[in-house]
Amino acid sequence: MEKLHKEKKSYSFKELTEIIAELRSAERGCPWDKVQTHESLIPCLRDESEEVVEAIEKKDLENLCEELGDVLLQVMLHSQIARENNEFTIDDVINGLCEKMIRRHPHVFAGTGSLSINDSLIQWEQIKKQEKEEKSLTK
């Protein structure tokens, strides 16, 4: 972490992951970040999500960029907490999202043909419903 400097212009996703881990580290971490839990972060996630909506409504792109970063921070914190608890990692979150996008967009990824906006929304909901039913059967 020592190699990261304020003057650096661009950070990688890997560096972001390292920064979040450092914020929660026992040795040098931030006292506030270290004590956060999934539950304690709920108000933060709600607030940041509302601020994204507000920036969109105001058409404030500069603020939208910042607020999306704040939502990403929440995702990163929850993922780090889960990693510390041996539950899942940010890589699992990303993998799950990629799998879902591919599954729910067969018209794009399986070459089943193009759809209208309405038909693509109907297809999304049908696939989502089917996934939920399959999940409930396996539990």
KARA-V343171 format. One record per backbone hydrogen bond with DSSP energy under -0.5 kcal/mol. NH is the residue of the N-H (numbers start at 1). CO is the residue of the C=O. If there is no record, write none. Layout:
NH:CO ; NH:CO
This chain:
4:1 ; 8:5 ; 16:12 ; 17:13 ; 18:14 ; 19:15 ; 20:16 ; 21:17 ; 22:18 ; 23:19 ; 24:20 ; 25:22 ; 29:25 ; 30:23 ; 34:30 ; 35:31 ; 35:32 ; 36:33 ; 41:37 ; 42:39 ; 45:41 ; 46:42 ; 47:43 ; 48:44 ; 49:45 ; 50:46 ; 51:47 ; 52:48 ; 53:49 ; 54:50 ; 55:51 ; 56:52 ; 57:53 ; 58:54 ; 59:56 ; 60:55 ; 61:59 ; 64:60 ; 65:61 ; 66:62 ; 67:63 ; 68:64 ; 69:65 ; 70:66 ; 71:67 ; 72:68 ; 73:69 ; 74:70 ; 75:71 ; 76:72 ; 77:73 ; 78:74 ; 79:75 ; 80:76 ; 81:77 ; 82:78 ; 83:79 ; 84:80 ; 85:81 ; 86:83 ; 87:82 ; 93:89 ; 94:90 ; 95:91 ; 96:92 ; 97:93 ; 98:94 ; 99:95 ; 100:96 ; 101:97 ; 102:98 ; 103:99 ; 104:100 ; 105:102 ; 106:103 ; 108:105 ; 109:105 ; 110:106 ; 112:106 ; 113:107 ; 120:116 ; 121:117 ; 122:118 ; 123:119 ; 124:120 ; 125:121 ; 126:122 ; 127:123 ; 128:124 ; 129:125 ; 130:126 ; 131:127 ; 132:128 ; 133:129 ; 134:130 ; 135:131 ; 136:132 ; 137:133 ; 138:134 ; 139:135
